[in-house]
Amino acid sequence: MSKTYHFIGIKGSGMSALALMLHQMGHKVQGSDVDKYYFTQRGLEQAGIAILPFDEKNITEDVELIAGNAFREDNNVEVAYAIQNGYTFKRYHEFLGDFMRQFTSLGVAGAHGKTSTTGLLSHVMKNITDTSYLIGDGTGRGSANAQYFVFESDEYERHFMPYYPEYSIITNIDFDHPDYFTSIDDVFDAFNDYAKQVQKGLFIYGEDAYLRRITANAPIYYYGFDEENDFIACDITRTTSGSDFKVKHDGQIIGSFHVPAFGRHNILNATAVVANLFVAGFDMNLVAEHLKTFSGVKRRFTEKVVNGTIIIDDFAHHPTEIIATLDAARQKYPSKEIVAIFQPHTFTRTIALLDEFAGALNEADAVYLAQIYGSAREVDHGDVKVEDLAEKIVKPAQVVTVENVSPLLNHEDAVYVFMGAGDIQLYERSFEELLSNIVKNNQ
């Protein structure tokens, strides 16, 4: 009789996706968490997966334990009970490292673009062959007969160190997570260690100076726009319906591709996917066919129209990501004013990258800032305020509150881009209510 997997903290985005995947593969799954509603729980409930309150009675001989990274002996009764009574448990990434060895696994690592690229790779592969996958936006899919497994490979706290995939893409290296990494060199060392664990092929963005220094045991294939790469994106046309490009390898065009996505970064992500699947022996005509139907992942350039006003929601919380998101907005809406509403995420990141954030936000036509969203891992020592960022921005910039977002209405024919990893969606909801009320009052 197979054990039941018990997830301590099952509502976490990675945890819920892993739980759903195991359930779909035919395993018995349950979990525990706090009572507060999270968007991840709907999928679990639809699958009939039990979500229990935290309780030491959940820890028995009959369950295999997987514990969320946020839960420790000092803040969770189940983890404490397991440790005190000699029950072993694995963290999400430790479990995944063991689990993926039964498949041909394909990882996607990098400072930015991991989730979008994992989403794109898994979308194309699942339409060609039986594939299980885990994406960082909290979506996953399991198949009992899958030979392939696609997953997002996260560098934070070196979580990717238990992973030994056959193939991996690395999109870029950048300084982020200053609460953990000490410097860009520390980040590089982590990626360089991970790269050595890849077995069959490494697909690396060739125009990243740090990535060019990586050494590995598997063959390295560079991708990008420049001629010195192994896989070159060329003949690029960017339109308001997406991006068209060809990919050249060994002097030959291996295919013509279209992605319904915007911004240079999405062409690069698609080129990485094409390169990996070419080396893994997939049919380029099928790859091209399925690239063009990719609808994106959650909270990555997600659009809606409220009362005739275009609103874009994006997870961007690092200067590089902000620039990419605003570039995408300009490609799709070249004639509109681009209004950025940004919420800095964590005090440590805001302090470390203050000038870079100001520079990135200058790519918008006007900027509104939400209060800094502190993470549970840190204390606000009063070293930085969101007003400090506003002062450094050259474009018109002001701070708004979730109770009053009415200054956003001072724009004609604008696209509103809400960006952040905290609770920026509360500001977005306030703005949507404001727009809806204007219609009612004008009727």
C-alpha positions as a Markdown table, in Angstrom:
| # | Residue | x | y | z |
|---|---|---|---|---|
| 1 | Met | 0.0 | 0.0 | 0.0 |
| 2 | Ser | 1.4 | 3.4 | -1.0 |
| 3 | Lys | 1.8 | 6.1 | 1.6 |
| 4 | Thr | -0.3 | 9.3 | 1.6 |
| 5 | Tyr | 1.7 | 12.5 | 0.9 |
| 6 | His | 1.0 | 15.0 | 3.6 |
| 7 | Phe | 1.9 | 18.6 | 2.8 |
| 8 | Ile | 2.7 | 21.0 | 5.7 |
| 9 | Gly | 1.6 | 24.3 | 4.2 |
| 10 | Ile | -0.2 | 23.0 | 1.2 |
| 11 | Lys | -1.5 | 26.4 | 0.1 |
| 12 | Gly | 1.9 | 27.7 | -0.9 |
| 13 | Ser | 2.1 | 28.2 | -4.7 |
| 14 | Gly | 4.9 | 25.6 | -5.2 |
| 15 | Met | 3.4 | 23.2 | -2.7 |
| 16 | Ser | -0.2 | 23.3 | -4.1 |
| 17 | Ala | 1.1 | 22.7 | -7.6 |
| 18 | Leu | 3.2 | 19.8 | -6.5 |
| 19 | Ala | 0.3 | 18.3 | -4.5 |
| 20 | Leu | -2.0 | 18.6 | -7.5 |
| 21 | Met | 0.6 | 17.0 | -9.8 |
| 22 | Leu | 1.1 | 14.0 | -7.4 |
| 23 | His | -2.7 | 13.6 | -7.1 |
| 24 | Gln | -3.1 | 13.6 | -10.9 |
| 25 | Met | -0.4 | 10.9 | -11.1 |
| 26 | Gly | -2.5 | 8.7 | -8.9 |
| 27 | His | -0.9 | 9.3 | -5.5 |
| 28 | Lys | -2.9 | 9.9 | -2.3 |
| 29 | Val | -2.4 | 13.5 | -1.2 |
| 30 | Gln | -3.6 | 15.6 | 1.7 |
| 31 | Gly | -2.3 | 18.7 | 3.4 |
| 32 | Ser | -2.6 | 21.2 | 6.2 |
| 33 | Asp | -2.5 | 25.0 | 6.4 |
| 34 | Val | -3.9 | 28.2 | 8.0 |
| 35 | Asp | -7.6 | 29.0 | 7.6 |
| 36 | Lys | -7.1 | 32.2 | 5.6 |
| 37 | Tyr | -8.2 | 31.9 | 1.9 |
| 38 | Tyr | -5.4 | 31.7 | -0.7 |
| 39 | Phe | -6.1 | 31.6 | -4.5 |
| 40 | Thr | -4.2 | 28.2 | -4.6 |
| 41 | Gln | -6.8 | 26.4 | -2.6 |
| 42 | Arg | -9.5 | 26.4 | -5.3 |
| 43 | Gly | -7.6 | 23.9 | -7.4 |
| 44 | Leu | -7.0 | 21.6 | -4.4 |
| 45 | Glu | -10.6 | 21.7 | -3.4 |
| 46 | Gln | -11.8 | 20.9 | -7.0 |
| 47 | Ala | -9.5 | 17.9 | -7.0 |
| 48 | Gly | -11.0 | 16.7 | -3.7 |
| 49 | Ile | -7.7 | 17.1 | -1.8 |
| 50 | Ala | -8.3 | 17.4 | 2.0 |
| 51 | Ile | -7.0 | 20.7 | 3.5 |
| 52 | Leu | -6.7 | 20.2 | 7.3 |
| 53 | Pro | -5.9 | 22.7 | 10.1 |
| 54 | Phe | -2.4 | 22.4 | 11.4 |
| 55 | Asp | -2.4 | 19.7 | 14.1 |
| 56 | Glu | 0.2 | 17.3 | 15.4 |
| 57 | Lys | -2.4 | 14.5 | 15.0 |
| 58 | Asn | -1.8 | 14.8 | 11.2 |
| 59 | Ile | 1.7 | 13.4 | 11.7 |
| 60 | Thr | 1.5 | 9.6 | 11.7 |
| 61 | Glu | 3.5 | 6.6 | 10.4 |
| 62 | Asp | 1.2 | 6.4 | 7.4 |
| 63 | Val | 2.2 | 9.7 | 5.8 |
| 64 | Glu | 5.2 | 10.9 | 3.8 |
| 65 | Leu | 5.9 | 14.5 | 4.9 |
| 66 | Ile | 6.7 | 17.4 | 2.7 |
| 67 | Ala | 7.2 | 20.7 | 4.5 |
| 68 | Gly | 6.9 | 24.2 | 3.1 |
| 69 | Asn | 10.1 | 26.3 | 3.5 |
| 70 | Ala | 8.3 | 28.9 | 5.7 |
| 71 | Phe | 7.5 | 26.3 | 8.4 |
| 72 | Arg | 10.0 | 25.6 | 11.2 |
| 73 | Glu | 10.1 | 24.0 | 14.6 |
| 74 | Asp | 9.6 | 27.4 | 16.3 |
| 75 | Asn | 6.5 | 28.4 | 14.2 |
| 76 | Asn | 4.6 | 25.3 | 13.3 |
| 77 | Val | 3.2 | 22.5 | 15.5 |
| 78 | Glu | 3.5 | 19.8 | 12.9 |
| 79 | Val | 7.1 | 20.5 | 12.0 |
| 80 | Ala | 7.9 | 20.7 | 15.8 |
| 81 | Tyr | 6.1 | 17.4 | 16.5 |
| 82 | Ala | 7.8 | 15.6 | 13.6 |
| 83 | Ile | 11.3 | 16.8 | 14.7 |
| 84 | Gln | 10.7 | 15.9 | 18.4 |
| 85 | Asn | 9.3 | 12.5 | 17.6 |
| 86 | Gly | 11.8 | 11.4 | 14.9 |
| 87 | Tyr | 9.6 | 11.6 | 11.8 |
| 88 | Thr | 11.6 | 12.6 | 8.8 |
| 89 | Phe | 10.4 | 15.2 | 6.3 |
| 90 | Lys | 11.6 | 16.7 | 3.1 |
| 91 | Arg | 11.4 | 20.3 | 2.0 |
| 92 | Tyr | 9.7 | 20.9 | -1.4 |
| 93 | His | 13.0 | 21.2 | -3.3 |
| 94 | Glu | 14.5 | 18.1 | -1.6 |
| 95 | Phe | 11.5 | 16.0 | -2.5 |
| 96 | Leu | 11.5 | 17.3 | -6.0 |
| 97 | Gly | 15.2 | 16.5 | -6.5 |
| 98 | Asp | 14.5 | 12.8 | -5.7 |
| 99 | Phe | 11.2 | 12.7 | -7.5 |
| 100 | Met | 12.4 | 14.0 | -10.9 |
| 101 | Arg | 15.0 | 11.3 | -11.3 |
| 102 | Gln | 12.4 | 8.9 | -12.7 |
| 103 | Phe | 11.8 | 11.2 | -15.7 |
| 104 | Thr | 13.8 | 13.0 | -18.4 |
| 105 | Ser | 13.7 | 16.3 | -16.6 |
| 106 | Leu | 14.1 | 19.8 | -18.0 |
| 107 | Gly | 14.8 | 22.7 | -15.6 |
| 108 | Val | 14.4 | 26.4 | -16.2 |
| 109 | Ala | 16.7 | 28.6 | -14.0 |
| 110 | Gly | 17.6 | 32.3 | -14.1 |
| 111 | Ala | 17.2 | 35.5 | -12.1 |
| 112 | His | 14.2 | 36.6 | -14.4 |
| 113 | Gly | 11.9 | 34.9 | -16.8 |
| 114 | Lys | 11.8 | 31.5 | -15.1 |
| 115 | Thr | 8.1 | 31.2 | -14.8 |
| 116 | Ser | 7.2 | 32.5 | -18.3 |
| 117 | Thr | 9.8 | 30.2 | -19.8 |
| 118 | Thr | 8.8 | 27.1 | -17.8 |
| 119 | Gly | 5.2 | 27.9 | -18.8 |
| 120 | Leu | 6.2 | 28.1 | -22.5 |
| 121 | Leu | 8.3 | 24.9 | -22.5 |
| 122 | Ser | 5.7 | 22.9 | -20.7 |
| 123 | His | 2.9 | 24.2 | -23.0 |
| 124 | Val | 4.8 | 23.1 | -26.1 |
| 125 | Met | 5.9 | 19.7 | -24.7 |
| 126 | Lys | 2.5 | 18.6 | -23.2 |
| 127 | Asn | 1.0 | 19.2 | -26.7 |
| 128 | Ile | 3.6 | 17.0 | -28.3 |
| 129 | Thr | 4.1 | 14.2 | -25.7 |
| 130 | Asp | 3.0 | 13.1 | -22.3 |
| 131 | Thr | 4.6 | 15.6 | -19.9 |
| 132 | Ser | 4.3 | 16.5 | -16.3 |
| 133 | Tyr | 5.3 | 20.0 | -15.1 |
| 134 | Leu | 5.5 | 22.4 | -12.2 |
| 135 | Ile | 5.4 | 26.2 | -12.8 |
| 136 | Gly | 6.2 | 28.9 | -10.3 |
| 137 | Asp | 2.9 | 30.6 | -10.7 |
| 138 | Gly | 1.3 | 27.8 | -8.8 |
| 139 | Thr | 0.2 | 25.6 | -11.7 |
| 140 | Gly | 1.2 | 22.0 | -12.4 |
| 141 | Arg | 0.0 | 18.9 | -14.2 |
| 142 | Gly | 0.7 | 15.3 | -13.5 |
| 143 | Ser | 0.4 | 12.4 | -15.8 |
| 144 | Ala | 0.8 | 8.8 | -14.7 |
| 145 | Asn | 2.6 | 7.8 | -17.9 |
| 146 | Ala | 4.7 | 10.9 | -18.4 |
| 147 | Gln | 8.3 | 10.4 | -19.5 |
| 148 | Tyr | 9.2 | 14.1 | -19.3 |
| 149 | Phe | 9.1 | 16.5 | -16.4 |
| 150 | Val | 9.5 | 20.3 | -16.8 |
| 151 | Phe | 10.1 | 22.4 | -13.7 |
| 152 | Glu | 11.1 | 25.8 | -12.5 |
| 153 | Ser | 14.5 | 25.7 | -10.8 |
| 154 | Asp | 14.8 | 28.4 | -8.1 |
| 155 | Glu | 18.1 | 29.9 | -7.0 |
| 156 | Tyr | 16.8 | 31.5 | -3.8 |
| 157 | Glu | 18.6 | 30.0 | -0.8 |
| 158 | Arg | 20.2 | 27.7 | -3.3 |
| 159 | His | 17.0 | 25.7 | -3.5 |
| 160 | Phe | 18.1 | 24.2 | -6.9 |
| 161 | Met | 21.1 | 22.3 | -5.4 |
| 162 | Pro | 19.2 | 19.0 | -5.0 |
| 163 | Tyr | 18.4 | 19.1 | -8.8 |
| 164 | Tyr | 20.2 | 17.0 | -11.4 |
| 165 | Pro | 18.1 | 17.5 | -14.5 |
| 166 | Glu | 19.0 | 16.1 | -18.0 |
| 167 | Tyr | 18.6 | 19.6 | -19.5 |
| 168 | Ser | 18.4 | 23.1 | -18.1 |
| 169 | Ile | 17.9 | 26.6 | -19.5 |
| 170 | Ile | 19.5 | 29.5 | -17.7 |
| 171 | Thr | 18.0 | 32.8 | -18.8 |
| 172 | Asn | 20.2 | 35.3 | -17.0 |
| 173 | Ile | 22.1 | 36.2 | -13.8 |
| 174 | Asp | 21.3 | 39.3 | -11.9 |
| 175 | Phe | 21.7 | 40.5 | -8.3 |
| 176 | Asp | 18.5 | 39.9 | -6.4 |
| 177 | His | 17.3 | 38.4 | -3.1 |
| 178 | Pro | 19.8 | 40.7 | -1.1 |
| 179 | Asp | 18.3 | 39.2 | 2.1 |
| 180 | Tyr | 20.2 | 36.0 | 1.1 |
| 181 | Phe | 22.8 | 36.6 | -1.6 |
| 182 | Thr | 25.7 | 38.8 | -0.5 |
| 183 | Ser | 26.7 | 40.0 | -4.0 |
| 184 | Ile | 26.4 | 39.3 | -7.7 |
| 185 | Asp | 29.4 | 37.0 | -7.4 |
| 186 | Asp | 27.6 | 35.0 | -4.7 |
| 187 | Val | 24.7 | 34.6 | -7.2 |
| 188 | Phe | 27.1 | 33.6 | -9.9 |
| 189 | Asp | 28.6 | 30.9 | -7.7 |
| 190 | Ala | 25.2 | 29.4 | -7.0 |
| 191 | Phe | 24.3 | 29.2 | -10.7 |
| 192 | Asn | 27.8 | 27.8 | -11.5 |
| 193 | Asp | 27.4 | 25.1 | -9.0 |
| 194 | Tyr | 23.9 | 24.2 | -10.3 |
| 195 | Ala | 25.1 | 24.1 | -13.9 |
| 196 | Lys | 27.6 | 21.4 | -13.1 |
| 197 | Gln | 24.7 | 19.1 | -12.1 |
| 198 | Val | 23.0 | 19.2 | -15.5 |
| 199 | Gln | 23.5 | 15.9 | -17.3 |
| 200 | Lys | 22.9 | 16.3 | -21.0 |
| 201 | Gly | 22.6 | 19.9 | -22.2 |
| 202 | Leu | 22.7 | 23.4 | -20.8 |
| 203 | Phe | 21.0 | 26.3 | -22.7 |
| 204 | Ile | 22.5 | 29.6 | -21.7 |
| 205 | Tyr | 21.7 | 33.2 | -22.7 |
| 206 | Gly | 24.9 | 34.0 | -24.5 |
| 207 | Glu | 24.8 | 37.8 | -24.1 |
| 208 | Asp | 25.0 | 37.7 | -20.3 |
| 209 | Ala | 28.6 | 38.3 | -19.2 |
| 210 | Tyr | 28.2 | 36.3 | -16.1 |
| 211 | Leu | 26.6 | 33.3 | -17.8 |
| 212 | Arg | 29.5 | 33.2 | -20.3 |
| 213 | Arg | 31.8 | 32.4 | -17.4 |
| 214 | Ile | 29.8 | 29.3 | -16.4 |
| 215 | Thr | 31.5 | 25.9 | -16.8 |
| 216 | Ala | 29.7 | 22.6 | -16.9 |
| 217 | Asn | 30.1 | 18.9 | -17.4 |
| 218 | Ala | 27.3 | 18.8 | -20.0 |
| 219 | Pro | 27.6 | 20.5 | -23.4 |
| 220 | Ile | 26.7 | 24.2 | -23.3 |
| 221 | Tyr | 24.6 | 25.8 | -26.0 |
| 222 | Tyr | 24.4 | 29.6 | -26.1 |
| 223 | Tyr | 21.3 | 31.3 | -27.4 |
| 224 | Gly | 20.6 | 35.0 | -28.2 |
| 225 | Phe | 20.5 | 37.6 | -30.9 |
| 226 | Asp | 24.2 | 37.9 | -31.6 |
| 227 | Glu | 26.0 | 35.8 | -34.3 |
| 228 | Glu | 28.4 | 34.2 | -31.8 |
| 229 | Asn | 25.6 | 32.2 | -30.2 |
| 230 | Asp | 24.8 | 28.6 | -31.1 |
| 231 | Phe | 21.1 | 29.3 | -31.6 |
| 232 | Ile | 20.4 | 32.8 | -33.0 |
| 233 | Ala | 17.1 | 34.6 | -33.1 |
| 234 | Cys | 17.0 | 36.5 | -36.3 |
| 235 | Asp | 14.6 | 38.1 | -38.9 |
| 236 | Ile | 12.6 | 39.5 | -36.0 |
| 237 | Thr | 9.3 | 41.4 | -36.5 |
| 238 | Arg | 7.5 | 42.8 | -33.4 |
| 239 | Thr | 3.9 | 43.7 | -33.9 |
| 240 | Thr | 0.9 | 44.5 | -31.7 |
| 241 | Ser | -0.2 | 40.8 | -32.0 |
| 242 | Gly | 3.2 | 39.3 | -30.9 |
| 243 | Ser | 6.6 | 38.5 | -32.1 |
| 244 | Asp | 7.8 | 36.7 | -35.2 |
| 245 | Phe | 11.3 | 35.4 | -35.6 |
| 246 | Lys | 13.5 | 32.6 | -37.1 |
| 247 | Val | 16.1 | 30.6 | -35.3 |
| 248 | Lys | 19.5 | 29.8 | -36.9 |
| 249 | His | 21.8 | 27.0 | -35.8 |
| 250 | Asp | 25.1 | 25.9 | -37.5 |
| 251 | Gly | 24.4 | 28.3 | -40.3 |
| 252 | Gln | 20.9 | 26.8 | -41.1 |
| 253 | Ile | 17.5 | 28.2 | -40.3 |
| 254 | Ile | 15.8 | 25.5 | -38.2 |
| 255 | Gly | 12.4 | 27.1 | -38.1 |
| 256 | Ser | 10.1 | 30.1 | -38.3 |
| 257 | Phe | 8.2 | 30.9 | -35.1 |
| 258 | His | 5.6 | 33.2 | -33.7 |
| 259 | Val | 4.8 | 33.9 | -30.0 |
| 260 | Pro | 1.7 | 35.8 | -29.0 |
| 261 | Ala | 3.9 | 37.7 | -26.4 |
| 262 | Phe | 5.5 | 41.1 | -26.2 |
| 263 | Gly | 9.0 | 42.4 | -25.4 |
| 264 | Arg | 12.5 | 41.3 | -26.4 |
| 265 | His | 12.7 | 39.0 | -23.3 |
| 266 | Asn | 9.9 | 36.8 | -24.6 |
| 267 | Ile | 11.7 | 36.3 | -27.9 |
| 268 | Leu | 14.7 | 35.1 | -26.0 |
| 269 | Asn | 12.7 | 32.8 | -23.8 |
| 270 | Ala | 11.1 | 31.2 | -26.8 |
| 271 | Thr | 14.5 | 30.8 | -28.5 |
| 272 | Ala | 15.8 | 29.0 | -25.4 |
| 273 | Val | 12.8 | 26.6 | -25.6 |
| 274 | Val | 13.4 | 26.1 | -29.3 |
| 275 | Ala | 17.1 | 25.3 | -28.7 |
| 276 | Asn | 16.4 | 22.9 | -25.9 |
| 277 | Leu | 13.8 | 21.0 | -27.9 |
| 278 | Phe | 15.9 | 20.9 | -31.0 |
| 279 | Val | 18.8 | 19.3 | -29.1 |
| 280 | Ala | 16.3 | 16.9 | -27.3 |
| 281 | Gly | 15.2 | 15.7 | -30.8 |
| 282 | Phe | 11.7 | 17.3 | -31.1 |
| 283 | Asp | 10.1 | 18.2 | -34.4 |
| 284 | Met | 10.5 | 21.9 | -35.1 |
| 285 | Asn | 7.2 | 22.1 | -37.0 |
| 286 | Leu | 5.3 | 20.8 | -34.0 |
| 287 | Val | 7.3 | 23.2 | -31.7 |
| 288 | Ala | 6.3 | 26.2 | -34.0 |
| 289 | Glu | 2.7 | 25.0 | -34.1 |
| 290 | His | 2.3 | 25.0 | -30.3 |
| 291 | Leu | 4.4 | 28.1 | -29.5 |
| 292 | Lys | 1.8 | 30.2 | -31.2 |
| 293 | Thr | -1.0 | 29.1 | -28.9 |
| 294 | Phe | 0.7 | 29.9 | -25.6 |
| 295 | Ser | -1.6 | 32.0 | -23.6 |
| 296 | Gly | 0.9 | 33.0 | -20.8 |
| 297 | Val | 1.2 | 32.3 | -17.1 |
| 298 | Lys | -0.5 | 33.9 | -14.1 |
| 299 | Arg | 0.5 | 37.5 | -13.2 |
| 300 | Arg | 2.9 | 37.8 | -16.2 |
| 301 | Phe | 1.5 | 40.7 | -18.4 |
| 302 | Thr | -2.1 | 39.7 | -17.5 |
| 303 | Glu | -4.5 | 42.1 | -19.2 |
| 304 | Lys | -8.1 | 43.1 | -18.5 |
| 305 | Val | -10.3 | 46.0 | -19.7 |
| 306 | Val | -12.5 | 47.8 | -17.1 |
| 307 | Asn | -14.8 | 50.4 | -18.4 |
| 308 | Gly | -12.8 | 50.8 | -21.6 |
| 309 | Thr | -9.5 | 51.2 | -19.6 |
| 310 | Ile | -6.7 | 48.7 | -20.2 |
| 311 | Ile | -5.1 | 47.4 | -17.0 |
| 312 | Ile | -2.0 | 45.1 | -17.0 |
| 313 | Asp | -1.0 | 43.1 | -13.9 |
| 314 | Asp | 2.6 | 41.8 | -13.7 |
| 315 | Phe | 4.7 | 40.2 | -11.0 |
| 316 | Ala | 7.7 | 42.4 | -11.9 |
| 317 | His | 9.5 | 43.3 | -8.7 |
| 318 | His | 13.1 | 43.8 | -9.9 |
| 319 | Pro | 14.4 | 46.7 | -12.1 |
| 320 | Thr | 15.3 | 44.3 | -15.0 |
| 321 | Glu | 11.7 | 42.9 | -14.9 |
| 322 | Ile | 10.2 | 46.4 | -14.8 |
| 323 | Ile | 12.1 | 47.5 | -17.9 |
| 324 | Ala | 11.0 | 44.3 | -19.7 |
| 325 | Thr | 7.3 | 44.7 | -18.7 |
| 326 | Leu | 7.2 | 48.4 | -19.8 |
| 327 | Asp | 9.0 | 47.4 | -23.1 |
| 328 | Ala | 6.2 | 44.8 | -23.7 |
| 329 | Ala | 3.5 | 47.4 | -23.0 |
| 330 | Arg | 5.1 | 49.8 | -25.5 |
| 331 | Gln | 5.2 | 47.1 | -28.2 |
| 332 | Lys | 1.6 | 46.3 | -27.7 |
| 333 | Tyr | 0.3 | 49.8 | -27.2 |
| 334 | Pro | 2.7 | 52.1 | -29.1 |
| 335 | Ser | 0.4 | 55.1 | -29.1 |
| 336 | Lys | -0.9 | 55.1 | -25.5 |
| 337 | Glu | 0.5 | 56.8 | -22.4 |
| 338 | Ile | 2.1 | 54.1 | -20.2 |
| 339 | Val | 1.3 | 54.7 | -16.5 |
| 340 | Ala | 3.2 | 52.5 | -14.0 |
| 341 | Ile | 1.9 | 51.7 | -10.6 |
| 342 | Phe | 4.7 | 50.0 | -8.6 |
| 343 | Gln | 4.9 | 48.5 | -5.2 |
| 344 | Pro | 8.5 | 47.8 | -4.0 |
| 345 | His | 8.8 | 44.3 | -2.4 |
| 346 | Thr | 11.0 | 44.0 | 0.7 |
| 347 | Phe | 13.0 | 46.8 | 2.4 |
| 348 | Thr | 16.3 | 45.0 | 1.7 |
| 349 | Arg | 15.7 | 44.9 | -2.1 |
| 350 | Thr | 14.5 | 48.5 | -2.1 |
| 351 | Ile | 17.6 | 49.7 | -0.4 |
| 352 | Ala | 20.0 | 47.6 | -2.5 |
| 353 | Leu | 18.5 | 48.6 | -5.8 |
| 354 | Leu | 17.0 | 52.1 | -5.2 |
| 355 | Asp | 18.8 | 53.9 | -8.1 |
| 356 | Glu | 18.1 | 51.0 | -10.4 |
| 357 | Phe | 14.4 | 51.1 | -9.6 |
| 358 | Ala | 14.3 | 54.8 | -10.3 |
| 359 | Gly | 16.0 | 54.3 | -13.7 |
| 360 | Ala | 13.7 | 51.4 | -14.6 |
| 361 | Leu | 10.5 | 53.3 | -13.7 |
| 362 | Asn | 11.6 | 56.3 | -15.9 |
| 363 | Glu | 10.7 | 54.0 | -18.9 |
| 364 | Ala | 7.0 | 54.8 | -18.0 |
| 365 | Asp | 5.4 | 58.1 | -18.8 |
| 366 | Ala | 4.1 | 58.6 | -15.3 |
| 367 | Val | 4.7 | 56.7 | -12.1 |
| 368 | Tyr | 2.6 | 56.0 | -9.0 |
| 369 | Leu | 4.1 | 54.2 | -6.0 |
| 370 | Ala | 2.5 | 52.0 | -3.4 |
| 371 | Gln | 3.9 | 51.6 | 0.1 |
| 372 | Ile | 6.8 | 49.1 | 0.4 |
| 373 | Tyr | 5.6 | 45.6 | 1.0 |
| 374 | Gly | 7.8 | 44.1 | 3.7 |
| 375 | Ser | 8.2 | 40.3 | 3.7 |
| 376 | Ala | 7.6 | 38.1 | 6.8 |
| 377 | Arg | 11.4 | 37.6 | 6.9 |
| 378 | Glu | 12.4 | 41.1 | 7.7 |
| 379 | Val | 11.9 | 44.1 | 10.0 |
| 380 | Asp | 11.5 | 47.7 | 8.8 |
| 381 | His | 14.3 | 49.6 | 10.4 |
| 382 | Gly | 13.2 | 52.9 | 8.9 |
| 383 | Asp | 16.2 | 53.0 | 6.5 |
| 384 | Val | 14.1 | 53.5 | 3.4 |
| 385 | Lys | 10.7 | 55.0 | 2.6 |
| 386 | Val | 8.8 | 54.8 | -0.7 |
| 387 | Glu | 9.1 | 58.6 | -0.8 |
| 388 | Asp | 12.9 | 58.1 | -1.2 |
| 389 | Leu | 12.3 | 56.3 | -4.5 |
| 390 | Ala | 9.7 | 58.9 | -5.7 |
| 391 | Glu | 12.4 | 61.6 | -5.3 |
| 392 | Lys | 14.8 | 59.8 | -7.5 |
| 393 | Ile | 12.4 | 59.3 | -10.4 |
| 394 | Val | 12.7 | 61.9 | -13.2 |
| 395 | Lys | 9.2 | 61.3 | -14.7 |
| 396 | Pro | 6.2 | 62.6 | -12.8 |
| 397 | Ala | 6.0 | 60.3 | -9.7 |
| 398 | Gln | 3.8 | 60.3 | -6.6 |
| 399 | Val | 2.9 | 58.0 | -3.7 |
| 400 | Val | -0.7 | 56.7 | -3.5 |
| 401 | Thr | -2.6 | 54.8 | -0.8 |
| 402 | Val | -4.9 | 51.8 | -1.3 |
| 403 | Glu | -7.7 | 54.0 | 0.0 |
| 404 | Asn | -7.2 | 56.7 | -2.5 |
| 405 | Val | -6.0 | 55.9 | -6.0 |
| 406 | Ser | -8.0 | 58.7 | -7.7 |
| 407 | Pro | -4.8 | 60.5 | -8.9 |
| 408 | Leu | -4.5 | 57.7 | -11.5 |
| 409 | Leu | -7.6 | 59.2 | -13.3 |
| 410 | Asn | -5.5 | 62.2 | -14.4 |
| 411 | His | -4.5 | 60.6 | -17.7 |
| 412 | Glu | -6.2 | 60.4 | -21.1 |
| 413 | Asp | -5.9 | 57.3 | -23.3 |
| 414 | Ala | -3.5 | 55.5 | -20.9 |
| 415 | Val | -2.5 | 51.9 | -20.2 |
| 416 | Tyr | -2.1 | 51.2 | -16.5 |
| 417 | Val | 0.6 | 48.7 | -15.6 |
| 418 | Phe | 0.4 | 47.4 | -12.0 |
| 419 | Met | 3.7 | 45.8 | -10.9 |
| 420 | Gly | 4.8 | 44.1 | -7.7 |
| 421 | Ala | 5.1 | 40.8 | -5.8 |
| 422 | Gly | 3.3 | 42.0 | -2.6 |
| 423 | Asp | -0.4 | 43.1 | -2.4 |
| 424 | Ile | -0.3 | 45.5 | -5.3 |
| 425 | Gln | -3.5 | 43.8 | -6.5 |
| 426 | Leu | -5.4 | 45.6 | -3.7 |
| 427 | Tyr | -4.5 | 48.9 | -5.3 |
| 428 | Glu | -5.5 | 47.5 | -8.7 |
| 429 | Arg | -8.9 | 46.5 | -7.2 |
| 430 | Ser | -9.4 | 50.0 | -5.7 |
| 431 | Phe | -8.7 | 51.5 | -9.2 |
| 432 | Glu | -11.1 | 49.1 | -10.8 |
| 433 | Glu | -13.9 | 50.0 | -8.3 |
| 434 | Leu | -13.2 | 53.7 | -9.0 |
| 435 | Leu | -13.5 | 53.1 | -12.8 |
| 436 | Ser | -16.8 | 51.2 | -12.3 |
| 437 | Asn | -18.2 | 53.9 | -10.1 |
| 438 | Ile | -17.5 | 56.6 | -12.7 |
| 439 | Val | -19.7 | 54.7 | -15.2 |
| 440 | Lys | -22.5 | 54.3 | -12.7 |
| 441 | Asn | -22.4 | 58.1 | -11.8 |
| 442 | Asn | -22.4 | 59.1 | -15.4 |
| 443 | Gln | -25.4 | 57.1 | -16.3 |
